[in-house]
Amino acid sequence: MNQAGEPAPSGPTPGASSRTTRIRQLRLVGLVVVLALLAAAMIPIVLQLGPPTRDDLMERAGLKGKAQLLIGLKDDQPGVSQRLSNDVWKGFDVDIAYLIAGYLGFDRSQVRFLPMESEDRARRQARDRDGFVTVDMVIASYSITKEREEEEGAVFSAAYLQTEQSVVTLASDKGPVSSLEDLAGRTVCTLTTSTAIPRLRQARAKPIGRNRISECVQELHDGKVDAVSSDAAILAGFVTGDRSGDEGQRFPSLLRNAKPLRHWDIGESAAEKWGVNTGPNEALRDLVDLALDDSATNPRNSAWEQAYDANFRWQQRFNLPQPVAVQQQPDPRKVEVRQWPWERIALPAPASSGSPAARPRAAGPAGWPGPGRRSSGC
């Protein structure tokens, strides 16, 4: 008893304390079970309604277990895509093809290049010894245009290169050629599929079309046409000719009786943006965009810059005053993919210090075309 004569309160008995602990433990276990059941119930909903994973896209694209990736290229464009006599392929488009293939998990021995003509790019029809072959993707200096998407059925990735329309003449042609109107009354060769033909007619030039740009340049050397019009990045290799870069870069000649050429900047306002055509395989298009996004934003991935330096940068001095191509990869298209938290944690940290944000977009050469007239679409 206490001093007031009342009984002292008794503390919890050992048995009661044990029962309370067990009840708390059971409640905790029950809560964990409920949360686990809720999580298990949510996973199928997330899987069904959320964005796909990269593996999902690989499965949908038909790439899981695929032994060989077929890619259609031009074979007659020095600096862009050229097939050499030993069946080795070289050029910017070739390097971009290897960049994308590597991201998709294919090594170089698993990539097969096939030549194709301009009119077959929308249908993805390339050639081999047995006839036509439908390729997985087309990386063939293919300009992105609404007409090609809406009328021809091409399905383009984001752009991987930006260049512009230009004109080439013999170096002995004093010009000047500062616009297409300066070609009035003159015969100008371009690709049959190029929508520059109506523009040349509007300028009162006399356009003729050929299936291969090398045919146009050969006719220029032979004196059959006065000029050739196409994308600057395509024509630059022909203007460079057999001249070498500081590190010995050089293009094997495709042409007979080649003469010095001159590259004219005609001041066209439209940008030519090249994209990859994957046809109706939208999952493959998304994977290509993921590859291009990684190339543009991953500070450890310099494959695009290496391709530009190896194929275009060293040519610039031979093509002045015409810019060959913008020296920065175009902005990529973002593709939403699902990643579990533990996958994000497992990602290695960027090699460079600071935020792993996209590399800054460098401005193109002075006077480089911005938004304006539609692409002529070579």
VOKOLGU-444783 format. One record per residue: x, y, z of N, C-alpha, C in turn. Coordinates in steps of 0.02 Angstrom, whole numbers, plus 50000, padded with zeros to 5 digits. Each point is the difference from the previous one (the first is absolute). Layout:
<recs>
XYZXYZXYZ/...
</recs>
This chain:
<recs>
500424994050000499585006050000500445006250000/499705005649975500365006450004499845003450065/500245006050008499915003650064499275001550014/499595000649950499295001450009499614993750018/500344994550002499674993850018499674996649940/500145002649937499714996849941500494995049972/499734994849968500464994949971500405003049943/500644998449996500435002649945499814996849934/500005004049945499834997149935500514994749981/499754994849975500454994649980500225000849927/500614998549982500255000449931499754994249958/500145000149935499774994649956500324993550020/499584995149999500264993350014500414997549942/500474995550012500414997349946499584996849945/499464996850017499584996849949499665005049956/499755005450029499665005249960500495003349952/500615001650023500505003149957500174995649941/500064993550010500164995449946499444999849949/499365000150027499444999849953499985006449957/500145005750030500015006449963500534999949945/500584997450016500544999649950499804995649941/499684994250017499804995549945499475003249956/499545003750031499485003349961500315005249952/500485003850027500345004949957500374996749942/500324994450015500364996449947499534997349947/499424997450024499514997449952499725005649957/499885005850031499765005749961500515002249947/500635000150020500535001949954500054995149942/499974993450017500024994949947499405000849954/499415001250029499405001049959500075005949954/500295005650025500105005949959500474998649942/500544996350014500484998349947499664995649947/499604995250023499654995649953499525004049956/499625004750031499535004149961500385004249949/500555003150021500395004149953500294995749944/500224994050016500274995649949499464998049950/499404998650026499444998249955499815006049956/499995006050029499865005949960500525001049946/500634999250018500555000849951499924994849945/499864993750019499924994849950499415001449954/499475003050029499425001749959500155005949953/500445004650021500165005949960500474998549943/500444995050008500504998649949499684998649932/499494995549995499694998949935499705006349970/499735004550044499705006149975500555004549970/500565000650036500565004049976500274997149934/500064993349998500264996849940499535001149941/499345000150014499525000549946499915007249977/499995004750047499845006949984500615004449992/500564998250029500605004149998500374999449934/500525004149992500404999649938500394993549998/500214997949939500374993749994500715000850026/500314994450016500714999950015500384999449934/500655001050005500424999149940499944992849974/499984995150046499924993149979499334998849966/499485003450024499354999549967500055002449928/500335005749990500085002749932500414995349956/500524997050028500404995249962499574994149977/499564997750045499564994449984499505002149945/499695005750009499515002449951500315001449932/500625002350001500355001549937500244993849963/499954994250032500234993949969500754999150001/500345003350048500734999750002500264994850049/499574997550045500224994950048500194993649962/500624997850008500234993949967500175000949926/499965006149975500165001349929500754999649989/500214996149951500714998849989500345005549959/499615003549958500305004849954499545006049991/500295005950001499625006249989500145002449929/499475000749960500065002149930499885007649995/500485003549971499965007349994500125002149928/499545003949972500085002649932500375006649999/500495000549955500425005949994500095001849926/500185006349988500265001949934500724997549996/500224998449939500684997449993500455004449957/499755006049981500375004149952500095007250024/500025001050066500055006850027500615000650045/500575002249974500615000650041499895004550060/500214997650058499925003750062499334998750034/499514997849963499344998350029499924992550004/500074996649943499954992749999500274997549934/500564996550004500334997649940500234992950011/499844995849951500244993150003500644999449959/500544998050033500654999549967500064993349964/500534999449962500084994149958500064993550040/500245000350061500074994050042499384998850042/499445003149981499354999350034500015002950070/500475004650013500005003850062499595006349989/499595001850050499595005949996500295005550044/500005006249974500255005750038499565006149990/499975004250052499625006249995499615001550063/499725006050002499635002250059499404995550013/499604998549949499414995850009500204993050024/500574997649977500254993450023500155000350074/500335005350022500165000750071499375000750043/499505003649975499375000650036499664993250004/500044996149947499714993350001500324995750053/500665000350006500354996150052499825002650070/499925006650006499805003050064499344997150023/499504999949956499334997550017500024992650012/500344996349957500034992750007500324998150067/500535003550019500324998550064499545001150059/499605005349997499525001250054499484994450003/499834997249943499504994649998500304993250018/500654999850013500314993750021500314996049944/500085002849941500314996549944500725002349992/500464995449995500695002049985500085000649924/500575002449979500095001649928499934994049955/500204994250026499954994049959499284997849989/499545002750039499294998349993499615005149959/500345005049974499685005249959500164998749927/499474999849960500094998949928499745006149963/500445003249961499825005849960499804997849930/499475003049973499774998649933499885006649962/500225000449937499915006349963499285000949978/499795006349994499325001349978499995006649961/499495000749957499905006049961499515004650036/500005006349980499585005050035499264998249998/499764997649943499284998649994499774994050041/500484996150026499834994050040500045001150075/500195006150021500115001150072499354999650040/499455002749974499374999850037499774992850011/500104995849948499784992950004500524995650034/500585002850016500544996450033500244994049958/500035001149935500204994649954500735001149979/500444995750022500715000249981500144994349952/500624999749975500174995049950500554995450027/499954993649982500574995550009500054995849936/500424994950001500114996249939499384996449975/499534998650045499414996249982499405004449985/500075006550004499445004549986499905005050057/499365001650013499855005050051499904996850068/500215003750051499954997850069499695005750041/499514998450043499725005050045500465000650061/500265006050010500475001050055499625002250063/500344999550058499705002050063499945007650005/500505003449974499985007450002500405002949943/499855006249984500345003649945500365005950030/500665000349988500415005650022500375002349937/499665004249960500255001249932499905007349980/500305004650038499945007249986499285001849981/499544997750043499285000349986499695005950038/499845005449964499725005950031499294998950023/499855002450060499344999450029499545005249970/499464997849967499505004649973499304997450015/499525004650003499314998050012499744995549944/500215001749938499764996049944500234992750006/500614999050022500254993250006499654996250056/499825003650052499654996850056499274998649983/499675004949967499284999449988499834996349936/500425000749948499824997149935500394993649985/500624999650023500414994249983500044994950056/499775001750060499984995250055500644999250038/500485004549991500624999550039499855001850073/500334996550046499945001450072500695001950024/500095006450015500665002650016500145000450074/500624998850017500265001750066500095007550005/500245002250057500235006950005500595001049952/500135006249983500565001449954500674998450033/500464997449959500684998850025500515004549967/499805004049950500465004749968499585005649969/500285006150002499695005649966500505003049951/499775000849938500405003149948499535004649960/500185001749939499575004449960500124998749925/499555002649959500064999249928500555004549973/500374997449951500545004049970500084998249927/500475003149968500124999049928500754999249989/500184995549953500694999049980500065001049925/500545003549981500175000749929500744998249991/500234999949938500714999449988500355006250029/500614999250024500375005650028500125005449948/500014998149937500115004749946499395004549988/499434998150028499395004049994500045005750050/500085006049976500115005750044499375002650034/499424997749976499385001850034499845007449993/499785003350053499884996950065499334996250003/499954995350047499384996550012499825001250073/499645005250013499805001750069499274998250014/499644997649950499314997750008499844995549941/499454996350007499794995749944499825004249939/499785006150010499835004349944500605001449955/500604999550027500605001149960500124994249951/499624994650007500064994249955499475000249945/499655005649993499485000549949500294998549930/499654995649964500214998249933500554994849997/500254997850058500554995150002499734993250022/500344994749978499804993250015500294998050068/499564997850044500194998350069499774992950014/500474995850022499844993150016499894999250075/499504996150018499864998450069499694993150003/499864997550060499704993550007499275000249977/499794994649968499324999649974499495001050055/500154997650061499535000550055500025006650036/500445004549982500085006350036499425004749983/499715002850052499485005049989500305006849983/500665000349988500315006149976499835001249926/499774994949965499865000849928499485005449987/499425000250036499545005649988500315006850017/500425000250051500335006250019500475002349945/500364995449969500445001749944499615002549940/499434996849988499585002349944499735007050013/499825001250063499765006650019500545005349988/500634998050010500565004649988500205000449927/499624996649957500104999849927500654996449980/500244995650044500544995649980499714994149962/500434995749973499784994149963500224993750039/499584997750047500204994350041499934993349964/500464995550013499944993049978500134995650061/499684994350003500064995650058500394993749984/500384997750049500364993749994499894996050065/500084993449996499904995750059500565000650050/500605001749977500595000250044500345006749992/500205003050056500325006549997500684999649965/500334994250004500644999249965499905000549924/499424998049975499865000749928499975007349981/499685004150044499975007249987500705003149998/500414998350049500675003050003500424997649941/499924993849980500374997649941499805004049938/499355001449992499775003949943500265007250003/500105002650060500305006650007500724999849976/500384995050019500694999349976500024999149924/499514996649973499994998649928499725005849959/499805005450033499745005749964499284999349976/499634995150026499314999049977499505004250039/500185002350060499585004550039500425005750025/499685005450021500355005950023500125000150075/499574996550037500045000250073499654993950030/500154998750063499674994750038499735003150064/499384998350018499715002550062499794994250044/500215000350063499814994950049500195002750069/499974995850051500205002150067500755001350002/500205005150038500705001950004500444994350026/499744996250049500394994550028500114994449948/499544999349953500074995049947500515002349948/499965006449981500435002549947500715001450024/500095001050064500665002050026500544994949982/499854993650005500504994949985500245000149928/499555001849954500205000549930500435006149988/499855005550037500415006149994500694998850030/500024996650057500644998350031500434995849953/499674995449965500354995949951500554995950031/500595000049969500554995950024500475003750047/499795005950024500425003650048499964996650069/500535000950038500054996450064499935004750059/499764997250055499985003750063500664999650035/500065003550056500635000350037500214993250027/499524995650011500164993450027499964994649945/500065002149938500024995349945499324997749974/499455003250023499354998149976499955001349925/499704995349964499965000849927499454995549974/499665002349947499464996149971500234996749935/499924993549993500144996949935499545002949947/500275001249941499605003249948499494995249970/499405002649989499474996249968499925001849926/500345005449979499835003049936500594999849951/499835000949936500505000349946500135007349982/500625001349983500195006749974499765005650047/500104999050064499755004950048500385006549995/499645005550004500285006749997499865003650066/500375005350015499865003850061499295002950000/499694999850059499315002450007499975005950049/499455003649995499905005750044499324999450034/499995001250065499394999350040499715006950013/499375001149980499685006550008499484999850056/500015005150042499485001050051499455004249969/499414996949989499465003349965499505003350046/500135000050065499595003750047499304997350010/499904993649989499334997150011499855000150075/499375001750017499825000850071499794993650033/499874994749962499764993750030500584995850024/499904996850057500494995350026499844993049976/500514996449978499924993049982500194995850061/499524996550028500124995950059499914992749982/500544996250009499994992949981499754995850059/499574995149984499744995550051500074992849979/499884995450046500024992849988499294997749987/499894996549944499344997249985499964992850025/499534998850046499914993250026499364996849974/499655003449953499384997349975499474999650056/499544995249996499454999650049500214997550069/500634998350008500254997350064500125005850049/499465002250035500075005850044500434998550061/500004993950022500434998250057500735000949981/500184998149939500695001049976500155007549993/499515003949976500095007249997500165002950069/499624997750051500135002450068500694998050024/500234994049983500674997850021500545004149965/499895001649937500485004349965500025006950033/499425002650020499995006450035500354999650067/499934994450035500374999250063500754999949987/500214996849946500724999949983500255007049985/499615003949962500205006849983499995004550061/499524998850045499975003950062500614998650044/500194993750004500604998350039500625003349969/500035000049934500575003149966500035007550014/499425003250004499985007350008500095002250072/499794995850048499975002350070500494996550046/500264994349981500464996350043500705003049992/500285003050053500655003349993500574995249985/499894993550009500534995149984499944997349929/499475001949964499884997549933500195005449949/500574999249969500245005049951500004997149929/499604994849988500004996749935499785004749944/499505004350014499765004649948500565005049982/500325002850051500535004849987500584996849962/500174993950017500534996549964499814998949927/499364998349987499774999049932500045006549960/499805005550032500035006549966500725001949983/500444999250049500705001949989500314995849945/499864993550000500324995449953499765001049928/499395002649993499705000249933499865007049972/499865004950043499795006549976500475005850019/500235000050062500365005950024500615001549956/500394994949983500615001149963499875002349928/499384998949975499835002049932499825007449995/499855003250057499705006649997500445004949960/500654999750010500435005049967500004999349924/499834994149974499974999049928499325002149970/499515001550044499335001549977499765007150015/500455004250025499805006850015499775003649936/499505004550006499695002650061499404996050024/499874994249970499414996150017500134995750062/499605000850054500064995450057499804992949979/500394995150021499854993049982499404997550040/500005000950065499464997850044500085003450067/499455000650037500045002750068500424995350043/500475002850037500484996050037499744997950069/499354999650008499704997850063499414995449983/499954994650037499444995449989499345003650014/499504999249956499345003150013499714997450066/499555004050028499674998050063499634993449991/500094995450047499674993549994499275000450019/499634994849982499314999350022499994995650062/499665002350052499974996350063499494994349994/500214994150022499564994250001499934997850073/499394999450023499894998050070500044992550006/500454997750042500064992950015499974998950075/499784994150020499924998550071500654997150028/500195002750056500574997350037499814999150073/500154994250028499884999050071500535003750040/499855001950062500485003950040500684996750005/500024993350007500654996750007500405000249936/499655000749942500375000749937500335006849997/499665005250025500305006650000500615000350046/499934996750058500564999950047500604996549970/499864994949959500554996049971500365003649944/499705005449974500335003549945500655003150024/500554999349961500635003050020499975007649998/500375003150043500015007350004500365002849939/499805006049977500355003249943500745001150015/500404999449948500725000850010500195007250014/499625004749970500175007050009499685002750063/500285005550026499725002950060499385004049983/499595001350050499415004049989499414995849979/499475003449981499384996749981500074996449935/499704993949992500034996449938499495002549950/499965006649993499525002949954500274999549929/499575001749952500204999649930500595004849987/500434998049954500545004449980499705006349970/500315005850009499715006149973499964999749925/499475002949972499895000149928500405005849970/500514998549963500405005449970499635002949940/500075006449990499695003149942500374998149938/499644999849944500314998349936500395005949974/500294999349940500375005549970499565006149990/500325005749996499625006249990499584999449937/499375002350006499564999849942499704993249988/500094995350048499734993349989499245000350000/499664996049957499275000549994499644998150064/499515003950018499554998450054499344997949972/499455000550039499344998249975499835004449940/499704997349951499835003949940499694995549948/500255000449939499734996149946500074992650014/499544996049975500024992850012500614996949967/500214994450029500574996449973499874997949929/500525000349959499944997849931500024992449996/500244996750052499934992850006500404995949951/500664999950008500414995849956500014992850025/
</recs>
